Amino acid sequence: MARLGLAYHHIPVDFNAPQADDLRRFFAVMDGAGDRKVFVHCAANYRVSSFVALYGEARLGWSPAEGDAHIRRIWEPNETWMRFIAASRRGMADREAGR
């Protein structure tokens, strides 16, 4: 893949127990891509749609409503993921506020 100019990054995420560190690793890979095009995927696109939405909110100026709309084009998050998304948003707000 490298000879084609592609880089592969595997970020395993337990569907039933997503962690803040998983999201931080995703952000690091996305931030490292700079202006290059990025293809992200997961088995059902549930995890990645949530991560992309949170990245959009944190880095691209998306509102939470835009993030939610992005996620819901793919799926309706279960309770585990709703808690993870809410906690991630709180964490992003706290970091932005310097808390």
Secondary structure, DSSP 8 states (H G I E B T S, - for coil): -GGGT---------TTS--HHHHHHHHHHHHHTTTS------SSSHHHHHHHHHHHHHHS---HHHHHHHHHTT----HHHHHHHHHHHHHHHHHHTT-
